[in-house]
Amino acid sequence: MERIIIRDHEPIAPFAEPARELRILNKPLWLLQRDLLKQHCKGSLEINSIQDLFTEQNSSTDELLVYRDNLYFNANLIDAFISAARASGRACQIAFRASNPATGVRGDPTIERHALQLTRGFVARTAQPCLDEGREAYADVYLAELYYFPHGPVQDPTPLIIETQSHEMGYYHIPSYMAHKGDLTYQIPLRAFLSLESWVHVFIANILMGVFTYAAAQDVKMSRARLKDMLHWKREDWRIFVDKAGFSAAAIWQRLNPFEEMWRNHFLASHALVKVGKNCSIDPSATIHGPTVIGDNVYIGPGVVIANSIIGNNVNVMQGSQVMLSVVSDRCFLPFNAGLFMTTLMENSMVAQNSTLQLTVVGRNTFIGANNCFTDFNLQNEPIKVMHRGEAVEVHLPVLGSAVGHNVKIGSGFVVYPGRMIESNTVIIFDHDQGLISKTVRGHDVDDVNVGTGEPRRIIYHWPNVYHDPAQPDHPEPPKASLDQIQPAYPNGSYHSNGDHLDASALHEHQSLPAPARSISQPTGSVSQQHQRVGVSPTSARRSIR
């Protein structure tokens, strides 16, 4: 069978390149497609549209598999489609069941909840003649650009309904305010299919239809062939029972084997669930639970926690880092205490210490500095929206992080709101005067000691201005603050601090000063004037990317 690839040239923001070049499950999409189809197809041809198949130069009577190159599918999906299409003996186009409230028919949960958002790759048809489990039927369907032609291309192939075998998975024990619009759950397919047209689809392909699907497959397998149902077992259940018995025996032996690696101390860390490549160094104190795949030449340090993830080749995960339900591609680096949750890192990227990324997609060759936080939940219970084809569009997901493009460098101390994009080839440097030390900070004489207390005298800053400088003879000692002296902002907009009354307008004037006027310098004027210049800024010391 020959592969015919329909090119899709639309660039995906913020990566500025077509979907086929983006990493899905640590492989470029085009390579992932090729590897999945190599057992079915030989040779390939690229075209710009399905209509190009019907030109004279492309006429063929061979068996063909035709698909658009921005489609993500897994082995279970493509095997089921090819098998059913060949059994029908006719030209077929993949289709998925659509809901029909009038007849009470429920559509495919995964397609309707996750795959239809932000996409033009599915076309809805009502009362369409189709094949449903090998039978002729009429149904409401969604069509996508995956075709099978047994004897060359023909017009109007028959829609062939494929079930994605969706399973509901998610987080059931969460605060009610996080799920006021429904449970915080996802529809996870065993047969994954998606048209990649947004960075949100890249997130869904890697996480919901990637590592989550691997976990769902294991859950389904373990739920089958239970002894209490033995009288109702089918042939498939007996095969699964043999696999489960072998898995259990191997897990028990690993616990008893004194020569086994110490981190394999749980059945979720067994060889069947955690695949480890060549030349890897894993600290005994690490916790790794499957299903997880770890590539070659990987270092995993002390106290690392990895669960249900894919780790590529030549990756370093340093001490204390946590990687859960995530994809870390080749040559990535996580220093100590980095945290990834449902996040995708494309190749050669780094997330520095104490940074936390949640439900986020990061492009290749990207650096994210220390102490950054990519949030995923709107505290005001407003729907999360993303920019898609120039418009802000709601994504109907209760939680969602952000996307960072290729070749990006982000400094330390940023908070990124949900649904934001940082486009490729950008550098973001923290430059907030109220929270940034950008030059040498002047100190005080190390030999100047308070005789009464024995403590060295220190220069005190209310950043970025000087609050108390013992080097000035007319500078009094700072008052000792107590809880009743520290008062909050008042309704009239004023602020009281250590007896000095500061008007809100003075604070705003201070905040609006240009950077040079607010830099560290030798203070002038009276103490009360210095206090008025310092004030207390109501703005956060951390910069938000809104």
C-alpha positions as CSV (number, residue, x, y, z in Angstrom):
1,M,0.0,0.0,0.0
2,E,1.3,3.5,-0.9
3,R,1.1,6.5,1.4
4,I,-0.2,9.7,-0.1
5,I,0.4,12.8,2.2
6,I,-1.7,15.9,1.8
7,R,0.5,18.8,2.9
8,D,-0.8,21.4,5.4
9,H,1.3,24.5,5.4
10,E,-0.6,26.5,8.0
11,P,1.9,27.6,10.8
12,I,1.0,26.8,14.3
13,A,1.4,29.7,16.8
14,P,3.5,30.4,18.7
15,F,5.9,28.0,17.0
16,A,5.6,29.6,13.5
17,E,5.9,26.3,11.7
18,P,3.5,23.6,10.4
19,A,2.2,20.9,12.6
20,R,4.2,18.2,10.9
21,E,7.5,19.7,12.3
22,L,6.3,19.8,15.9
23,R,7.3,17.1,18.4
24,I,4.5,14.8,19.5
25,L,5.6,12.2,22.0
26,N,9.2,13.1,21.4
27,K,9.1,12.7,17.6
28,P,8.4,15.1,14.8
29,L,4.8,14.5,13.7
30,W,5.8,13.4,10.2
31,L,8.2,10.8,11.7
32,L,5.6,9.6,14.2
33,Q,3.2,9.1,11.3
34,R,5.8,7.3,9.2
35,D,6.8,4.9,12.0
36,L,3.2,4.0,12.7
37,L,2.4,3.3,9.0
38,K,5.6,1.5,8.0
39,Q,4.0,-1.9,8.7
40,H,1.2,-1.1,6.3
41,C,2.8,1.1,3.6
42,K,5.7,1.3,1.3
43,G,6.7,4.5,-0.5
44,S,5.0,7.9,-0.3
45,L,3.9,10.8,-2.3
46,E,3.1,14.4,-1.2
47,I,0.3,16.4,-2.7
48,N,-1.3,19.8,-1.8
49,S,-5.0,18.7,-1.8
50,I,-7.2,15.6,-2.2
51,Q,-8.2,16.9,-5.7
52,D,-4.6,16.4,-6.9
53,L,-5.2,12.6,-6.7
54,F,-7.5,12.8,-9.6
55,T,-5.1,14.5,-12.0
56,E,-3.8,12.4,-14.9
57,Q,-0.2,12.3,-13.6
58,N,-1.3,11.0,-10.2
59,S,-3.7,8.4,-11.5
60,S,-3.1,5.0,-9.9
61,T,-4.9,1.7,-9.5
62,D,-2.8,0.7,-6.5
63,E,-4.0,0.4,-2.9
64,L,-3.7,3.8,-1.3
65,L,-3.7,5.3,2.2
66,V,-4.2,9.1,2.0
67,Y,-4.0,11.5,5.0
68,R,-3.4,15.1,5.8
69,D,0.0,15.6,7.5
70,N,-1.3,17.6,10.5
71,L,-3.3,14.6,11.7
72,Y,-2.2,12.8,14.9
73,F,-3.3,9.2,15.4
74,N,-2.0,6.3,17.3
75,A,-1.4,2.6,16.4
76,N,-4.8,1.4,17.7
77,L,-6.7,4.0,15.6
78,I,-4.9,3.4,12.3
79,D,-4.9,-0.4,12.7
80,A,-8.6,-0.4,13.3
81,F,-9.3,1.9,10.3
82,I,-7.2,0.0,7.9
83,S,-8.6,-3.4,9.0
84,A,-12.2,-2.3,8.8
85,A,-11.7,-0.5,5.4
86,R,-10.0,-3.5,3.9
87,A,-12.8,-5.8,5.2
88,S,-15.4,-3.6,3.5
89,G,-13.6,-3.8,0.1
90,R,-14.5,-0.3,-0.8
91,A,-13.1,3.2,-0.7
92,C,-13.6,4.7,2.8
93,Q,-13.1,7.9,4.6
94,I,-12.7,8.0,8.4
95,A,-15.8,9.2,10.3
96,F,-16.8,9.6,13.9
97,R,-20.3,9.5,15.4
98,A,-22.0,12.8,16.1
99,S,-24.6,13.5,18.7
100,N,-28.3,13.8,17.6
101,P,-30.5,15.1,20.4
102,A,-33.6,14.3,18.3
103,T,-32.9,10.6,18.2
104,G,-31.0,10.4,21.5
105,V,-27.8,9.2,19.8
106,R,-24.7,10.1,21.7
107,G,-21.6,11.2,19.7
108,D,-18.0,10.1,20.3
109,P,-17.1,11.7,23.7
110,T,-13.4,12.3,22.8
111,I,-14.1,13.8,19.4
112,E,-16.9,16.1,20.6
113,R,-15.2,17.2,23.8
114,H,-11.6,17.6,22.8
115,A,-11.0,17.2,19.0
116,L,-13.6,19.6,17.6
117,Q,-12.3,22.7,19.4
118,L,-10.4,25.3,17.3
119,T,-10.4,23.0,14.2
120,R,-11.5,23.1,10.6
121,G,-10.3,19.5,10.1
122,F,-13.6,17.9,10.8
123,V,-16.7,18.3,8.6
124,A,-20.1,17.6,10.1
125,R,-22.6,15.6,8.0
126,T,-26.2,14.7,8.9
127,A,-28.1,11.5,7.8
128,Q,-25.0,10.4,6.0
129,P,-24.9,6.9,4.3
130,C,-22.0,5.1,6.0
131,L,-20.5,1.9,7.3
132,D,-21.1,1.3,11.0
133,E,-19.4,-1.8,12.4
134,G,-19.6,-3.4,9.0
135,R,-23.3,-2.6,8.4
136,E,-24.9,-0.1,6.1
137,A,-26.4,2.7,8.1
138,Y,-27.4,6.4,8.1
139,A,-25.9,8.5,10.8
140,D,-24.8,12.0,11.8
141,V,-21.0,12.0,11.5
142,Y,-17.8,14.0,11.6
143,L,-15.5,13.4,8.6
144,A,-11.8,13.9,8.6
145,E,-9.1,13.6,5.9
146,L,-8.0,10.0,6.3
147,Y,-8.9,7.8,3.3
148,Y,-8.4,4.3,2.1
149,F,-8.7,3.4,-1.6
150,P,-8.4,-0.3,-2.5
151,H,-8.0,0.3,-6.3
152,G,-6.9,3.8,-6.8
153,P,-8.7,7.1,-5.9
154,V,-12.5,7.5,-6.4
155,Q,-14.8,10.3,-5.7
156,D,-17.1,10.3,-2.7
157,P,-15.6,7.4,-0.6
158,T,-17.9,5.8,2.0
159,P,-17.7,7.2,5.6
160,L,-16.5,4.5,7.9
161,I,-17.3,5.1,11.6
162,I,-14.5,4.3,14.0
163,E,-15.1,4.3,17.7
164,T,-12.3,6.0,19.7
165,Q,-13.2,3.8,22.8
166,S,-13.3,6.8,25.1
167,H,-12.8,6.5,28.9
168,E,-13.4,9.2,31.4
169,M,-10.3,10.0,33.5
170,G,-9.3,12.9,35.7
171,Y,-9.3,14.3,39.2
172,Y,-12.3,13.6,41.2
173,H,-11.2,14.7,44.7
174,I,-10.7,18.4,44.1
175,P,-12.2,21.5,45.6
176,S,-15.7,22.2,44.3
177,Y,-14.8,25.7,43.1
178,M,-12.5,24.1,40.5
179,A,-15.3,22.1,38.9
180,H,-18.3,24.3,39.2
181,K,-19.1,23.7,35.5
182,G,-18.6,20.0,35.7
183,D,-16.1,17.4,36.9
184,L,-12.5,18.1,36.2
185,T,-12.2,15.1,34.0
186,Y,-11.1,14.3,30.4
187,Q,-12.4,11.9,27.8
188,I,-9.3,9.7,27.1
189,P,-9.4,7.5,23.9
190,L,-7.7,4.2,23.4
191,R,-7.8,5.1,19.7
192,A,-6.5,8.6,19.4
193,F,-7.3,11.0,16.5
194,L,-6.8,14.7,16.3
195,S,-6.2,17.5,13.7
196,L,-3.4,19.7,14.9
197,E,-4.3,23.4,14.2
198,S,-3.4,25.1,17.5
199,W,-0.9,24.8,20.3
200,V,-3.9,23.5,22.4
201,H,-4.0,20.5,20.1
202,V,-0.3,19.9,20.6
203,F,-1.1,19.8,24.4
204,I,-4.0,17.4,23.8
205,A,-2.0,15.1,21.5
206,N,1.0,14.8,23.9
207,I,-0.9,14.6,27.1
208,L,-4.6,13.7,26.9
209,M,-4.2,11.5,23.8
210,G,-0.6,10.5,24.5
211,V,0.6,9.7,28.0
212,F,-2.9,9.7,29.4
213,T,-3.9,7.2,26.7
214,Y,-1.0,4.9,27.7
215,A,-2.3,5.0,31.3
216,A,-5.9,4.4,30.2
217,A,-4.8,1.3,28.2
218,Q,-3.2,-0.1,31.4
219,D,-6.3,0.6,33.5
220,V,-8.5,-1.1,31.0
221,K,-6.2,-4.1,30.9
222,M,-6.1,-4.4,34.7
223,S,-9.9,-4.1,34.9
224,R,-10.4,-7.1,32.6
225,A,-10.2,-10.8,33.5
226,R,-11.2,-10.5,37.2
227,L,-11.6,-13.8,39.0
228,K,-15.1,-13.0,40.2
229,D,-16.2,-12.8,36.6
230,M,-14.5,-16.0,35.4
231,L,-17.7,-17.7,34.4
232,H,-18.3,-14.9,31.9
233,W,-14.8,-14.6,30.4
234,K,-14.2,-14.5,26.7
235,R,-11.2,-15.6,24.8
236,E,-9.6,-12.2,25.1
237,D,-10.0,-12.3,28.8
238,W,-8.1,-15.5,29.1
239,R,-5.2,-14.0,27.2
240,I,-5.3,-10.9,29.4
241,F,-5.3,-13.1,32.5
242,V,-2.1,-14.8,31.4
243,D,-0.5,-11.4,30.9
244,K,-1.7,-10.2,34.3
245,A,-0.4,-13.3,36.1
246,G,3.0,-12.9,34.4
247,F,3.1,-9.2,35.4
248,S,2.2,-10.0,39.0
249,A,4.8,-12.7,39.3
250,A,7.5,-10.5,37.8
251,A,6.6,-7.6,40.1
252,I,6.8,-9.9,43.2
253,W,10.2,-11.3,42.1
254,Q,11.6,-7.8,41.6
255,R,10.6,-7.0,45.3
256,L,12.4,-10.1,46.5
257,N,15.4,-10.0,44.2
258,P,18.4,-8.5,46.2
259,F,20.2,-7.6,42.9
260,E,17.3,-5.5,41.5
261,E,17.6,-1.7,41.4
262,M,16.4,-0.2,44.6
263,W,14.1,2.3,42.9
264,R,12.1,-0.6,41.5
265,N,10.5,-1.2,44.9
266,H,6.8,-0.9,43.8
267,F,4.8,-2.8,41.3
268,L,4.2,0.5,39.4
269,A,8.0,0.6,38.9
270,S,8.2,-2.9,37.4
271,H,10.0,-3.6,34.1
272,A,6.6,-4.1,32.4
273,L,5.5,-0.5,33.2
274,V,8.8,1.4,33.4
275,K,11.0,1.0,30.3
276,V,14.6,2.2,30.7
277,G,17.1,2.7,27.9
278,K,20.8,2.1,27.7
279,N,23.5,3.8,29.8
280,C,21.1,5.4,32.3
281,S,22.0,6.5,35.9
282,I,19.0,6.5,38.3
283,D,19.5,7.4,41.9
284,P,18.1,4.7,44.3
285,S,16.0,7.4,46.1
286,A,14.1,8.3,42.9
287,T,10.5,7.4,42.6
288,I,9.4,6.3,39.1
289,H,5.9,5.0,38.4
290,G,4.6,3.7,35.1
291,P,3.6,3.6,32.4
292,T,6.8,5.5,31.8
293,V,9.4,5.4,29.0
294,I,13.0,6.6,29.7
295,G,15.4,6.9,26.8
296,D,19.2,6.4,26.5
297,N,21.9,8.3,28.4
298,V,19.5,9.7,31.0
299,Y,20.5,10.9,34.5
300,I,17.8,11.0,37.2
301,G,19.0,12.5,40.5
302,P,18.1,11.9,44.2
303,G,14.5,12.5,45.2
304,V,13.2,12.8,41.7
305,V,9.6,11.8,41.2
306,I,8.5,10.7,37.7
307,A,5.0,9.3,37.0
308,N,3.3,8.4,33.7
309,S,5.7,10.3,31.5
310,I,8.0,10.1,28.5
311,I,11.7,11.0,29.0
312,G,13.8,11.3,25.9
313,N,17.5,10.6,25.2
314,N,20.3,12.5,26.9
315,V,18.0,14.1,29.5
316,N,19.2,15.3,32.9
317,V,16.6,15.5,35.7
318,M,18.3,16.8,38.8
319,Q,17.5,16.2,42.5
320,G,14.1,17.0,43.8
321,S,12.5,17.6,40.4
322,Q,9.0,16.3,39.6
323,V,7.7,15.2,36.3
324,M,4.1,14.0,36.1
325,L,2.0,13.1,33.1
326,S,4.5,15.0,30.9
327,V,6.7,14.6,27.8
328,V,10.4,15.6,28.1
329,S,12.1,15.4,24.7
330,D,15.7,14.7,23.8
331,R,18.5,16.7,25.3
332,C,16.4,18.6,27.9
333,F,17.7,19.7,31.3
334,L,15.8,20.1,34.5
335,P,17.9,21.5,37.4
336,F,16.9,20.8,41.0
337,N,13.3,21.3,42.1
338,A,11.9,21.9,38.7
339,G,8.2,20.9,38.4
340,L,6.3,19.7,35.3
341,F,2.7,18.7,35.4
342,M,0.9,17.7,32.1
343,T,3.6,19.6,30.3
344,T,5.5,19.1,27.0
345,L,9.1,20.1,26.5
346,M,10.3,19.9,22.9
347,E,14.0,19.0,22.3
348,N,17.0,20.9,23.8
349,S,15.0,23.0,26.3
350,M,15.7,23.8,29.9
351,V,13.4,24.7,32.9
352,A,15.5,26.1,35.7
353,Q,15.3,25.5,39.4
354,N,12.0,26.1,41.3
355,S,10.0,26.8,38.2
356,T,6.6,25.2,37.8
357,L,4.9,24.5,34.5
358,Q,1.4,23.2,34.4
359,L,-0.5,22.1,31.3
360,T,2.1,24.0,29.2
361,V,3.8,23.4,25.8
362,V,7.4,24.6,25.4
363,G,9.1,24.7,22.0
364,R,12.7,23.6,21.2
365,N,15.9,25.4,22.2
366,T,14.1,27.3,24.8
367,F,15.3,28.4,28.3
368,I,12.9,29.1,31.1
369,G,14.7,30.7,34.1
370,A,14.3,30.1,37.8
371,N,11.3,30.8,39.9
372,N,8.8,31.1,37.1
373,C,5.2,30.0,37.5
374,F,2.9,29.0,34.6
375,T,-0.6,29.0,36.1
376,D,-3.5,27.0,34.7
377,F,-6.6,28.1,36.6
378,N,-8.7,31.3,36.4
379,L,-9.3,32.5,39.9
380,Q,-12.4,34.5,38.9
381,N,-14.1,31.5,37.4
382,E,-14.0,33.1,33.9
383,P,-13.6,30.8,30.9
384,I,-10.1,30.4,29.6
385,K,-9.5,31.8,26.1
386,V,-6.6,31.5,23.7
387,M,-5.7,33.4,20.6
388,H,-6.4,31.4,17.6
389,R,-6.3,32.7,14.0
390,G,-6.4,36.3,15.3
391,E,-9.3,35.9,17.7
392,A,-9.7,35.1,21.4
393,V,-11.6,31.8,21.5
394,E,-12.9,29.9,24.5
395,V,-11.4,26.4,24.8
396,H,-13.9,24.8,27.2
397,L,-11.2,23.4,29.4
398,P,-11.4,24.2,33.2
399,V,-7.6,24.3,33.5
400,L,-5.0,25.1,30.8
401,G,-1.5,26.5,30.9
402,S,0.3,28.4,28.2
403,A,2.6,27.9,25.2
404,V,6.2,29.0,24.7
405,G,7.6,29.0,21.1
406,H,11.0,28.0,19.8
407,N,14.3,29.7,20.7
408,V,12.9,31.7,23.6
409,K,14.8,32.9,26.7
410,I,12.7,33.8,29.7
411,G,14.4,35.4,32.8
412,S,13.5,34.7,36.4
413,G,10.5,35.7,38.4
414,F,7.6,35.7,36.0
415,V,4.0,34.6,36.5
416,V,2.3,33.6,33.3
417,Y,-1.5,33.6,33.2
418,P,-3.5,30.7,31.6
419,G,-4.0,30.5,27.9
420,R,-1.1,32.9,27.0
421,M,1.4,32.5,24.2
422,I,5.1,33.6,24.1
423,E,6.1,33.6,20.4
424,S,9.3,32.2,19.0
425,N,12.6,34.0,19.0
426,T,12.0,36.2,21.9
427,V,13.9,37.2,25.0
428,I,12.1,38.3,28.2
429,I,14.2,40.0,30.9
430,F,12.7,40.8,34.3
431,D,13.0,44.6,34.6
432,H,10.7,45.7,37.4
433,D,12.4,48.3,39.6
434,Q,10.5,47.4,42.7
435,G,11.7,43.8,42.6
436,L,14.9,43.8,40.6
437,I,18.5,44.3,41.8
438,S,20.3,45.4,38.6
439,K,23.5,47.0,40.1
440,T,25.8,46.8,43.1
441,V,24.0,47.6,46.3
442,R,25.9,50.0,48.6
443,G,26.6,48.6,52.1
444,H,27.8,50.2,55.3
445,D,31.1,50.3,57.2
446,V,31.8,46.7,58.5
447,D,33.6,48.2,61.6
448,D,30.6,50.3,62.7
449,V,29.0,48.4,65.6
450,N,26.2,49.4,68.0
451,V,27.8,49.3,71.4
452,G,24.6,48.8,73.2
453,T,23.5,45.7,71.3
454,G,26.7,44.4,69.8
455,E,25.0,44.3,66.4
456,P,26.7,45.8,63.3
457,R,24.9,48.9,62.0
458,R,23.3,48.3,58.6
459,I,22.0,50.5,55.8
460,I,18.3,49.7,55.3
461,Y,16.5,49.8,51.9
462,H,12.9,50.0,51.1
463,W,13.7,48.8,47.7
464,P,14.9,50.5,45.5
465,N,15.4,53.6,47.8
466,V,17.3,54.0,51.0
467,Y,15.2,54.0,54.2
468,H,17.9,54.4,56.8
469,D,21.6,55.1,56.4
470,P,23.7,55.1,59.6
471,A,26.5,56.9,57.7
472,Q,24.5,60.1,57.8
473,P,24.9,61.9,61.2
474,D,21.4,63.4,61.1
475,H,19.8,60.0,60.3
476,P,17.9,58.7,63.4
477,E,17.8,55.0,64.2
478,P,14.8,53.3,62.5
479,P,11.9,52.8,64.9
480,K,11.3,49.2,66.1
481,A,8.2,48.1,64.3
482,S,5.4,46.3,66.1
483,L,2.3,44.7,64.9
484,D,0.1,47.6,66.0
485,Q,2.4,50.1,64.2
486,I,2.1,48.3,60.8
487,Q,-1.2,49.4,59.4
488,P,-2.8,48.5,56.1
489,A,-4.0,50.8,53.3
490,Y,-7.0,52.8,54.3
491,P,-10.2,53.3,52.3
492,N,-9.3,56.9,51.5
493,G,-6.2,55.7,49.6
494,S,-3.6,56.8,52.2
495,Y,-1.0,54.7,53.9
496,H,0.4,55.0,57.4
497,S,3.9,53.7,58.2
498,N,5.9,54.5,61.3
499,G,4.0,57.7,61.9
500,D,4.4,59.2,58.4
501,H,1.3,59.8,56.3
502,L,1.7,59.0,52.7
503,D,-1.0,60.0,50.2
504,A,-1.8,57.5,47.4
505,S,-1.1,60.1,44.8
506,A,2.5,60.4,46.0
507,L,2.8,56.6,45.6
508,H,1.6,56.7,42.1
509,E,4.0,59.6,41.3
510,H,6.8,57.5,42.7
511,Q,5.8,54.5,40.6
512,S,5.6,56.5,37.4
513,L,9.1,57.9,37.7
514,P,11.6,56.8,35.0
515,A,14.1,54.1,35.9
516,P,17.1,56.4,36.4
517,A,15.3,58.5,39.0
518,R,14.4,55.4,41.0
519,S,17.8,53.8,41.0
520,I,20.0,53.3,44.1
521,S,21.7,56.6,44.9
522,Q,22.9,58.6,47.9
523,P,19.7,60.0,49.6
524,T,19.2,63.7,49.9
525,G,16.9,65.9,51.9
526,S,15.2,65.2,55.2
527,V,14.2,61.9,56.6
528,S,10.5,62.6,56.2
529,Q,11.2,63.4,52.5
530,Q,13.1,60.1,52.1
531,H,10.2,58.2,53.7
532,Q,7.8,59.9,51.3
533,R,9.9,58.9,48.3
534,V,10.1,55.3,49.5
535,G,6.5,54.6,50.4
536,V,5.2,51.1,50.0
537,S,4.4,50.0,46.5
538,P,1.0,48.2,46.1
539,T,2.4,46.4,43.0
540,S,3.8,42.9,43.2
541,A,7.5,42.4,43.0
542,R,6.9,39.7,40.4
543,R,6.1,40.6,36.9
544,S,3.0,39.0,35.4
545,I,2.6,38.1,31.7
546,R,-1.1,38.8,31.1
